[in-house]
Amino acid sequence: MSATGPSAEFAAGLAPAMAAIHAEAFAGPHETPWSAAAIAALLQQPGVFPVAAPDGFILMRAVAGEAEILTLAVRPSARRAGVGARLVREGLEAALELGATRVFLEVAEDNAAARALYAGAGFVEAGRRPGYYAGVDGGRRDALLLARDLAGALP
């Protein structure tokens, strides 16, 4: 993988497996799973990188000293086993190596499990985006903008 992202071939090969995990992780009535094409396109953008495990992945972007968690997906059968926490930790470590000093993400306000995971990783609320998430059911949900400085020990 280069600083501008993985090659198109690599992205195209990795994206279907990531999309399958994303579809399992975001299968609820309020969720919109990402397609393999969308993931492949993201993987080719500058600064975008994945950290993957057999049962999950985190997709991040690091540019100009800041990083963003684009998505984190863990298969439901592997939840509450530390997979998400490990992916977040490894993603933060990679972002730090790429020069990021601060990381941001959006999380659905009603996603208590994800909010607890990110709080455990040192993220704090930095804002709110009303109606940010559109569900397949037509409903809209607010997102919380979370942030974490990378100075100091990582979780």
Secondary structure, 3 states (H helix, E strand, C coil): CECCECCHHHHHHHHHHHHHHHHHHCCCCCCCCCCHHHHHHHHCCCCEEEEEECCEEEEEEEECCEEEEEEEEECHHHCCCCHHHHHHHHHHHHHHHCCCCEEEEEEECCCHHHHHHHHHCCCEEEEEEEEEEECCCCCEEEEEEEEEECCCCCC
